[in-house]
Amino acid sequence: MRRRTLQVASTVEKAVAEVLARGLSDPRAKGLITVTGIEVTDDFSLAKISVTIMPEEHEQITMHALTAAAGFIRREAMKHVHLRDMPHLSFHLDTGLKNQARVFELLNKVAEEREARSEHPQAPRADEENQG
C-alpha cells in the first residue's frame, strides 16, 4: 500500500505544481510559489502540500490565497490526474529552504570575515615586540 501512496503523492504533486505554474487569478497570490513536498494520507483523503513563496514578504498573503483556492486547485489538478478520488489539498509553508539559505548566508559571512583578517593581519602587540 505504501508504494501506491508514493505514486499518488508524486502524481498529485506534479499536477498541483502545474496548476500553480499557470498562476491563480486571486490578486493575493503574489510571488513565486514552489511545491517542495507532499504527504498523502494512507486513505488518500488528504494531501498536505509544502510550498515556498518568494519573496518572503508575500508569504502570508499568498498562503491565504492558496488556502482559499484549495478547492479550485484540486479541481484543476483533477483534470491531469486519473484517480477515482482526488485528495483534499492542505497547503503549508515550508521554511526549510529559507532556513538553509540563512545558514549559508551566515557561513559565507564568517568565511569573508576570516579572509579579511588573513589579508590584513593585525600589528603585533607591544608586549610581543619587547620579547624579540
Beta strands, then each sheet from edge to edge (+ up, - down):
strand 1: 32-40
strand 2: 46-54
strand 3: 88-93
sheet 1: 1+ 2- 3-
end
